[in-house]
Amino acid sequence: MSNTWKVYLLALVTFLVGTSEYVISGILDKISDTMGISVTSAGQLVTIFSFVYAIGTPILMALTAKVERHKLLVWALGIFVIGNVLSFVLPGYASFLAARVIMALGAGMVVVTALDIAAKIAAPGKQASVIATVVMGFTASLIIGVPLGRIVAAQLGWKAVFGILALAGLAAMFVLYAIIPRVQGDKPIPLSKQLAFLKNGNVALGLTITFFWLGGYSIAYTYISPYLLHAAGLKEGILSGVLLAFGIASLLGSKFGGFSTDKWGVFPTLLGGMLLHIIALLLLSLTVTYTHSWLPIVILLILWSFAAWSSGPTQQVNLVRIEPNYSGIMLSLNQSMMQLSMAAGAAIGGVMVDRVSLSSITWVGMVGVAIAIVVVSFLRMRMSAGRQG
C-alpha cells in the first residue's frame, strides 16, 4: 500500500474518533429520553469528554513519547474501542460517563499519534498536506458522523452508534497493525517547557481567542438537536439532513478560512468571520423567536456553521506565526484549548438550559464570540506595536 493510502487510513481513524466526540450533540435528546435524565445532564457527556481529552492527552503523550508510534497507535485505538464497548453494554448514566472518560483518553492519543505518523511518512515537502488530510478526517466526523449517528440512533437506538464505532475501531486495529510502518517516537518535551509558553503574552492572548470563539460556538452547538426540535420546531424527519447541511457548511467555512487567510491575512479573516458568526446567531435567535418556518432557520444554521469554522485554520496559523520555531507545541496547546473551550461551552450551555431556557443558548454564545473579537483586536494592536518597536 502506498503512503498516500496509509495517510487516508489514518484520516479514517481520526474520523471514527471525531464521531465519538461530536455525535453526542446529534443524539442528545435521545440519550436524555432513554436514560430519564435532563438535557443538561446529557450535555455534560460532552463536557467530560472534552475536559479529559484536553488534560489527559498532553500528559499521556509526554509519558509515551519514546514509545514506537505504530505500537502506540494500535494500543490507543484499543483503549478507544474499550470505551465504546462499555458505552454499548453498560446501563446507566454513571457508567456511560465513566466510559466516556476511557474513550477520551484513547481518542486524544489516537489523533496526536496519527498526525505524528502521517508527518513522518510524508514525502519531503508534503508534511503540511498530509497533516491537513488527517485533520480533515476529524472534521468529516462533524459532516458525516453526526447525521449518520442520528440516523442509526433513530433506527437502532443510540447505543448502537457506539457498538458500530467499537466494531469499526477493532477492524481498524488489525488493519493498522498490518500496514502502518514502524515509526520511532521523539525525544520528550517536558510539560513544564510546553506550559512555559503561556507566560508569553501574545501566546496567552492567542489561546484566549480560541477559548472564547469555540466556547461561544459550543454553548449553542452542544444542544443543537433539542434546540432545533423544541425551540425551532423542526421535525424529526428532516433533522438528519439539516445536521448534514450544517456539517458541509463547516467544511466549506474551514476551506474559505484558509483561502482568506492566505489572501487577506489572519486578523481580517478572524474579525470578519467572527462578526459574521455573531450576525448569524443573532438572526437565528430572532427567526426562532418570531417564526417556525424551517427554510430561513436552515439557511441561518448553514451561515452560522460556515462563519464559525472559517476561524479554525486561521487560528492555527495565528498561533504558529506567534512562535514559528515551536509550531508543534503551539498546535498542541491550541488543541488542548479547543477541547477545554468545548467542555466549558457545554457546561455553560447546560446551566443556561437549566436555569433560563433552551432558546437562551444562542444569545449567550454570541457573548462568547464578541469577547473573542475584543481579544483579537487587542492582540492585533499589541503585535503591531511590537513590530513598530
C-alpha positions, -999 to 999 in steps of 0.1 A, spaced: 0 0 0 14 34 -9 19 61 17 -9 81 3 -34 54 11 -18 49 45 -25 86 52 -61 82 42 -64 52 65 -51 74 94 -77 100 84 -104 74 86 -92 65 121 -95 102 132 -129 102 116 -140 74 140 -125 92 170 -141 126 160 -175 109 155 -173 95 191 -169 131 204 -193 151 182 -221 126 178 -234 133 213 -247 167 201 -267 150 174 -284 124 197 -286 144 229 -324 144 231 -325 106 226 -299 100 254 -319 123 277 -352 105 269 -338 69 272 -319 74 304 -345 96 320 -321 124 326 -323 161 318 -309 175 286 -284 194 308 -271 162 323 -268 146 289 -249 177 277 -222 171 304 -212 140 285 -196 165 261 -180 184 289 -163 153 305 -151 140 271 -135 174 261 -120 180 295 -104 146 298 -92 149 262 -76 183 269 -59 175 301 -51 138 296 -37 139 260 -6 161 266 2 141 298 -1 107 282 18 118 251 46 131 272 47 98 291 47 77 259 70 100 238 96 73 233 72 45 225 73 33 189 44 52 171 29 21 154 25 3 186 12 34 205 -15 40 178 -28 4 180 -28 4 218 -45 39 219 -71 27 195 -77 -4 217 -84 20 247 -108 38 224 -126 6 214 -129 -5 251 -146 29 259 -171 23 231 -178 -13 241 -185 -1 277 -208 26 263 -227 0 243 -231 -27 270 -233 -9 304 -266 6 316 -270 38 334 -257 74 333 -227 69 357 -213 40 338 -217 58 305 -199 88 319 -170 66 330 -169 50 295 -166 85 280 -135 91 301 -119 60 288 -129 69 253 -115 104 255 -81 91 268 -78 68 238 -92 93 214 -66 120 222 -37 97 218 -51 83 186 -53 118 169 -19 131 180 -2 98 171 -19 96 137 -7 131 130 28 123 141 29 91 119 15 110 89 41 137 91 69 111 94 59 90 64 51 120 42 73 127 12 97 157 16 78 190 14 44 172 18 41 172 56 16 201 57 -7 185 31 -8 151 48 -14 166 82 -43 185 66 -57 153 52 -56 136 86 -72 166 103 -99 165 75 -108 131 87 -116 145 122 -135 174 106 -155 150 84 -169 134 116 -189 166 120 -201 165 84 -209 128 81 -206 112 115 -231 133 133 -260 129 108 -252 92 104 -253 88 141 -287 105 142 -300 80 115 -285 50 133 -300 62 167 -334 66 151 -334 31 136 -315 10 161 -313 31 193 -285 55 203 -264 28 220 -259 11 186 -238 41 175 -211 31 200 -214 -5 191 -207 3 155 -178 26 165 -163 -3 186 -165 -27 157 -151 -2 132 -123 6 157 -115 -31 162 -112 -37 125 -90 -6 121 -67 -20 148 -59 -51 128 -55 -31 95 -32 -6 112 -11 -33 127 -6 -49 93 1 -20 71 13 11 91 51 13 91 71 12 123 80 48 133 101 58 163 89 82 189 105 116 196 126 130 224 100 140 250 93 177 256 86 183 293 52 196 301 68 224 321 85 236 289 52 235 270 33 253 297 61 280 300 49 294 266 18 306 284 39 333 300 43 348 265 15 375 264 9 370 227 5 332 231 -18 337 260 -40 361 240 -40 338 210 -52 309 231 -78 331 248 -92 338 213 -96 301 208 -113 297 241 -140 323 236 -145 317 199 -150 280 202 -166 282 236 -193 306 223 -199 282 194 -201 251 217 -226 267 241 -251 265 213 -239 236 192 -238 211 222 -276 214 224 -282 217 187 -307 188 185 -330 197 213 -328 234 202 -339 226 167 -366 202 177 -381 221 207 -371 257 203 -371 260 165 -399 235 159 -381 214 132 -395 179 125 -375 147 134 -377 136 98 -356 165 84 -331 168 114 -305 144 100 -305 163 67 -302 196 85 -272 183 105 -256 171 73 -260 205 57 -246 221 89 -215 198 86 -209 205 50 -211 242 57 -184 238 84 -161 222 58 -167 250 33 -162 276 60 -129 259 70 -117 259 34 -127 295 29 -109 305 62 -77 290 48 -81 308 15 -90 341 31 -60 339 55 -36 335 26 -53 363 6 -62 389 32 -43 379 63 -50 365 98 -67 394 115 -91 405 87 -102 368 84 -107 363 122 -126 396 127 -147 391 96 -156 355 103 -164 362 140 -186 392 131 -205 370 106 -207 344 134 -224 368 157 -248 381 130 -258 345 121 -266 337 157 -285 369 162 -306 364 131 -311 327 140 -323 337 175 -347 363 162 -361 339 135 -367 311 160 -384 336 183 -408 350 157 -413 322 132 -410 284 130 -406 284 92 -379 258 86 -363 272 55 -349 305 69 -338 286 101 -318 261 80 -302 289 59 -291 307 90 -278 274 105 -256 270 74 -244 306 76 -236 301 113 -216 269 107 -197 285 77 -188 316 97 -178 297 129 -154 273 112 -138 299 90 -119 308 121 -105 273 126 -75 272 102 -68 309 108 -64 304 145 -38 277 139 -19 300 116 -22 328 141 -6 308 169 21 292 147 33 327 135 35 339 171 61 312 178 72 299 144 101 279 158 78 259 181 49 252 158 43 217 172 39 230 208 17 258 196 -7 234 177 -7 211 207 -16 239 231 -43 250 207 -58 215 205 -60 214 243 -75 248 245 -101 238 219 -112 209 240 -113 230 272 -134 256 254 -158 229 242 -160 215 278 -167 250 292 -192 257 264 -212 225 271 -212 233 308 -223 269 304 -249 259 279 -262 233 303 -266 260 330 -285 283 306 -308 255 295 -315 245 331 -319 280 346 -331 302 317 -344 284 286 -333 264 256 -336 295 234 -310 314 255 -280 293 243 -276 312 210 -277 346 228 -251 335 253 -230 320 225 -229 355 209 -214 369 240 -185 344 239 -177 353 203 -180 390 210 -153 387 237 -131 368 212 -134 397 188 -122 421 215 -92 399 223 -84 396 185 -84 434 183 -62 437 213 -37 411 200 -36 429 167 -27 462 183 -1 445 206 16 427 177 15 459 155 31 479 183 58 451 188 67 453 151 70 491 152 91 489 183 
